[in-house]
Amino acid sequence: MTGLLVAGISSDAGKSLIAAGLCRAWARQGIKVAPFKAQNMSNNSMVCPDGSEIGRAQYLQAIAAGVEPSSVHNPVLLKPATDRRAFVVLRGQPGGTLEAGEYASGRTRLAEAAFEAYRELASSYDLVVCEGSGSPAEINLRKGDYVNLGLAREFDLPVILVGDIDRGGVLASIYGHWAILDDPDRATLGGYLINKFRGDQSVLDPGLDELTARTGLRCFGVMPWLNQVWLDSEDALAFAKWPRLPGRAGTLRIAAIRFPRISNATDLDALAAEPGLDVFVTASPQDITSADLVVLPGSRSTLADLAWLRELGLADALVRRARAGGPILGICGGYQMLTERIDDPVESRLGTAAGLGLLPARVRFSEEKILGRPTGSWRENLVVGYEIHHGVVETAGGEPFLDGIHVDSTWGTIWHGAFENDAFRRAWLTELASAVGSTWRPAEGAPGFAERRQLMLDSLADALEQTVDLAALLTLTGHR
């Protein structure tokens, strides 16, 4: 067994996608490879075929490696509920909460579960590509760490640092990571990789040479900026990538409300990837008025985000929009906000509050967490989704829509992932376009969402093969 830890020097450095690309590239070479992330902190998650919940990024990495995703690939998932509390998902199932004061000291049981999952993978695969969390240089969190250098030290894994050069300061950041670690932790560092580079590399090379001379760390390559690689992010920073998609401007404008506690923002990826749609995030009442469709995505704290809607005047704008016949779509937490009343003693612990009253339904949160991969249909189009929720919606009218309802131009469903179904998505959008007087129609020959994901993974692997010394990286892991 061999393994490698891919660690980022900042959030959104690209370590998730680099790990996915390595899984795909080495799988194409015939290596039996599997992804692993000991602990993920994200509200973007997915339900696996075995009913377990894991981070969306690890789900993508498993697809890249050609293995069936399960909780072994992400044994600990922390889902932030407030600035000081996170819900724990342990081996794919609810595992209590973790308070801010417990982050550095209260994770012994989580570390044990993570290490056991790694051993399980290591016994079954030739190579395990591990992804770190945050930055490995957070020395204030080093005690009790089991996802970055704690994992590397436990299993003798070499560490490669991934730096986002587009942010600026990448050379100093890599040097700072090397300098701040103590000698045993520094000894785990095997080298670094520059990500998201645009321009003439000959201008960058002298800096890389000097960085290597000062630290002894090898540069394994410089990855270019990849416009078409952006799906399945583990955080909401993926929103920033949408405007860079060629051909994004379109005839159908879709405004997605960016909740402070947004969950499963990846539901919007399938819409953003569809040619001719202009999908953007907003917290502006004016955008709610002018867009062709407004989407209320999922939320990790429905009542808190509903209160935020009211504070910013967005709730009133949504009610006015509905009365004027403007289409609104709510998904999971967003759907719950559209109902008449919400009782939540579990997730937000805020009690009972009135919803927006746009759909004839009520919501009651229960202690039991519902995880599933339901199927249904709409207009004879098969729809496969997934559900992750405590809130149970009780409807009292309206026309059925998947598992939810729709009244006039307001739609709601608990199901995540529904819009990843190509035929359903395009049929629903065609009806929407007709209703708002748009000329949008599905583009002929455009790839489907699943196909786009596979193309993205292959593009990642292609770029790695062209710009990164994969053979040297493989040697670093001790793979024979």
N, C-alpha and C positions, 0 to 999 in steps of 0.2 A: 504494500500500500504506500502511496505517496500523496502529498497534498501541497497546496499553495494558498496563501492568504493574500487577497487583493484588498488593499487598504487605501482609502481616499484621504487626501490632505485637507479636504473641505467638503461641505455638503454639495451634492450635485456635481462632484468632480468627474463622475462617470464610472465609478467602480462597479455599479450594478450592471451596466451595459458591457463593460470590459469583461466582467466575469461571464456574462451570457455569451459574448463573442468567443471567449476562450473555450467554453463548453462546446459551442458549435464547431469551432475550428478543430479541436482535438477529437471530437466525436466523428468528424468527417475523415480523420486519419485512422479511424478504427479503434481508438482508445475508449475503453469503458469508463466514462467520466460522469461524475455527478456533482451538482451544486450543493452548497451548504452555507447557511448564515445562522450562527448560534442564536443571535437575538436581533430582531428587526423592530424598529420603532416607526410604525406607519399606520395610517388609517385606510390605506389602499390595500385591500386583502382579497383573497380568492378562496372559494370552497373547492377542495380537491375531490376526485372521484370517490375517495373513501370517506367523505363527509367531514374531513378536517379542514381547518382554516389556517392559511399561511399568507405571508406577504406576497403581494402581486409580483414583485421582482423575482422572487424565488420560483414562483410558478412559471414565469417566462424562462428562467434559466434551466429549469427542468425540461421544458419543451425544447430548448436549444440543445440540450444534451441527449434528447431522445428517450427520456425516462419518464415514468408516470409520476406526477407531482404528489407529494404526501407530506405529512408533518415532519418527517425525518429530515427534510431539506431546510426547514425553518422551525426548530422545536420551541422557540420562545418568540412570541410576537407581542409587543407592547403597543396598545392603542390609546394614545393620549385622549383623556376626557376633559381635563382642565390643565392649567399650567402646573399643577402640583399633584395630579393623580392620573395614573394610567391603568387601563384594564389589561389584565394578563391573559394571553392565550397560550396555554401550555400543551404542547404536543397536539395542537389543533383544536383544543376544547377550552372553555372558560376556566381560568385558574386564579380568580380573585383579582385584587387590585395591588398596585405598587404606588406608595406615596413618595413624594419628592425626597423626603428625608431618608427613605430606605434605599434610594437608588444605588448608593455606593456600598451599603452594608447589608441590605436585606435580600440578597439575590443568591444565597447559597443553594437553595433548592432548584433555582432556575439554572444555575451553572451545572449542577449535577445532571439535570435533564438534557442540557445541551451537549455535555461531554459524552453522555451515553448515546445520544443520537449520532454524534460524529463517529463513535466507535462502530455503531451499526452500519453506517455508510462505508467506513473504511474497510470493513470485513467483506464487503460485497462489490467494491469497485476498484479499478486500477488507479484511478486518480480522482481526488476530491478538490474541486475549486471552491475555496471559501471566500466569502465576502465579509469584510469588516463592517463596522458601524461607526458613523461619525468620523472622528480622527483618532489614530492610535497615540497621538501626542497629548491627549487629555490626561495629564499626569494626576490631576485631582480625582480622577475616577479609576486610577490604575489598580487600587486595592479592590479586589473582588471582580476585576475585569475577566470576562470569559469569552468575549467576542472578538477582541483585537489581539493585543500581545499576550494576554493571558491564554488565549486559545493557541497561539503560535508556540508559546513556551511549553504548554501542556503536551502538545503533539509534535514538537520539533518541526514546525512548518516554516519555510522561508516566506518572507513578507516582501511584496512588491508595492511601492507607493505609487498611486495614480494622482497626477496633478492636472488641474484644469487651467491651461495657459490663457484661455479666453478671459479669465477673471483678472489676470495680472498678478505679479508677485510670485509666480510659481517657483522660481529658483530659490528665492529667500525662504519660501514656505517649506520646500523639501529640505533645505539646509537646516532650518529651524527644527523640523521633525527629528532629523538625525542628531542635532546638537542637544536637544532637551532630554533625550532618553538616557537612562542609566546604561552601563556597559552591557549587562546581560540582555536587556531589551534591544539595545542597538545591534547586538550581534545577530538578531533575527532578520535584520534588513538585508535583503538580497539585491536590491536595486530599485529603479523607478521607471515610470513610463509617463511620457507627456501626452496629454489628451486635448482634443479640440483645437488643433493647430491650424492656423490659416496664414499663408504667406510663404516666404523664401526661407527654407530651413537653414541655408548657409549662414543666415544672420543669427540664428539661434544657436548653432553648433558650438561657437566659442564659449558661450555660457554653460552649455552642457558639459563641455570638456573641463572647464574650471570647477564646476560642481562635483564632477566625478573625482577630480584630482584632490579636492579638499575633503571629501567624505569617504572615498573609496567605493561608493555605490555606482554600480553600472547602470547606464541608460540602455534599456532594452528596446526602445523605439519611440517614435513620435507619431501618434495617431492623428489623422486629419479630421477636420470638422466634417461631420456627416449629416447633411440636412434631412435625410429621410429616416434617420434613426432616432426615434423619440417615444415609441409606444411603451405602455406598461410601467410607467415610472412609479417609484415607491412613495413619492410625495408630490405636492401640488406645484412644485417648481416646473413640472412638465408643461404647465400652461404657457410658460414663456417661450416654448419652442414652436407653438402653433403658428405664429405669424411668419416664421421663416420657411414654411412649406410653400414650394412653388405652386402657383395656381390656386392659392387659398381664397383669394377674393372671389366672391360668387354672387349669385342672384338670390340667395336665401340667407338671411342674417339671423344667427342664433346666439342669444345672450345667455350665458350661464352665470348664475349668481355664485360668487365666491364667498361661501360661508367661512367664518373664522375657524370653525371646527369641521371643515369639509371632509367627507369620507367617501372612498371609492370614486374619486374624481376621474378614474380611468373609464367610467361610463361614458364620458364625453369624447374619448379618443376616437371611437368609431364614427361619430358625427364629424369631428375635426378632420378625419382622414378622407371623408367622402368628397369627391371633386365637386366644386361649385358651391360649397357651403362656407359661409364666413362665420366661424365659431369664435367667440371671444368671451372673456370673463369680465364681470362688472359688479359694481356696487352703486350704480347710478340709477335713480328713478327715471331719468330721461331715456336711458337705454331700454328700460323695461317698457316704456311707452312706444319706442320706435322700432324695436326688433320684430322680426316675423314670428319668432318663437322665443319664449323665455323658459329656461330649464332650471328647476330647483333640484340640485343633486343631493346626494346623501349627506348626512350629518352625524357626527359622533355624539352630539348633544342637541337633540331636536329642539327642546324648549329654550335653551340658551341662544341658539341661532335664530329661533323665531323671535325672541326678544330683540336681538340685533336687527332683524328685518324691520321691526317696528321703530326702533331708535333712529334708523337712517331714513325713514320714510318709504322704505321699499315695500312694506306690507300694504300701505295705502295705494301705492302705485300698482301693485299686483291686483288688488281688488278692483280698481278702476279699469285695468286692462281686461279683466275677466268680464266685467259688465259691458265693455265695448266690443266683446267678442274676440279679443286677442288670444291666440293659442298659448297655453301654459302646460308644461309637462313637469310633474313631480316624481322623483325616483327615491324610494325608500324614505329616508328622513324628510326629503322634500315633499313627498306624497303625504306624509303624516301632517306636515304643516298646513296642507290645503284642506284638511278636515275641519269639523266643527269644534271638537274638544280633544285635548290630549292629557292623559293622566300618566305621569312618569315618576314613580317613587324609586326607580331602579337606576336608570342610566345617568340622568342629570341630577336626580334627587330634588327636583324643583317642584314636585307636586302636580297640581292640575292647572291648566290654562286653556283659554279659548284659542282655537286654531283660526285660520283665515276664513273658514266658513265657505269655501268655494266648492267643496264636495260633500255630499250627504253621508258622513261617516264619522266614527269616533275611534280613538286610539287608546289602548291600555297597555302599558309596559309590564311585562312579567319577568320574574327572576330567570325563567328558562330562556336560554338563547337558542334561537332557531337557525340552524345551518342546513342548507339543502341545495340541490341542483334540479329545480323543477322544469317541467316542459309544458308547453301549451301551444295555442295557435291564435292567429289574428288574420282575418280575411283569407283563411285557408293557408296561411304561411306558418310553417313550424317555427316555434320560438323556444330556445333553450336558454335558461338564465341561471342565476344563483342567488341565494338569499342569506343574509347575515343580519339578524335583528332581534331585539327584545320586544319591540312594539308590535302589537297585534291590532289590525284594523278591522273594525266591525262596520260594514256598509249598510245603508238604509235607503238604497235607490241607486239610480244611475245605470248607465249601460256598461256591461262587463268589458274590461280591457286587461288582457292577460290575467293576473291575479287581482287586479284593482278595478277601478271604474273610470268612466269619463262622463262628464256632463257638459253639453254644449261644446265649448272649445278648451275645456280644462281636463287634463288627463293625469292619472296617477297609477303607479305600480310600485310594489315593494321590490320587484325583481331587479337585480343588477345584471349587467351583461346582455340584456335583451336586444340592445341595438347593435350588438356584434353579429347578429343574424342578418345576413345580407339581404335576403328576399324581404323579410319583415321590415327592416330599416328603410329600404328603398320604396316599398309600397306605402309605408306610413308617411314618409317624407313627400311622396308624390301627392298624396291626399292633402297634406299640409300646404304644399305649394299651391295647389288648386284653390284651397280655401282662402289663402291670403293674396291670390292674384299674381303669384310669382311664375316666371317662365322656367323655373328649375325643373330638370328632368334627370334621371340617372344617366351618367356618362356610359356610353357603350364601350365594353371591353375593359372597364376599370377593374382592378383587382379587388377581390373581396377582403374583408377584414383579416380573416385567418391567413389568407395568402399574403397580404401585406406584411403581417407579422413574420412569416417565414422568409419573405424577401429581405426584411430588415435584418433578421438574424444572419442570413447569408451575406448581406452587405457588410455587417460587422466582422464576420469571419474572414471575408475577402480582404478587408482593410487591414486586419491584424496580420494576415499572411503576407501582405505586401510591405508593411511598415514596421513590424515588430519581429524580433528574433525569437520565434516560437520554439525553435530547437534548443536555444540556450535557456529559455525559461523552463522547458521540459527537463533539461539537464539539472537545473537548479533544484527542481523538486526531487531529484534522485530517481526519476522514472527510468526504467531500463526497457 
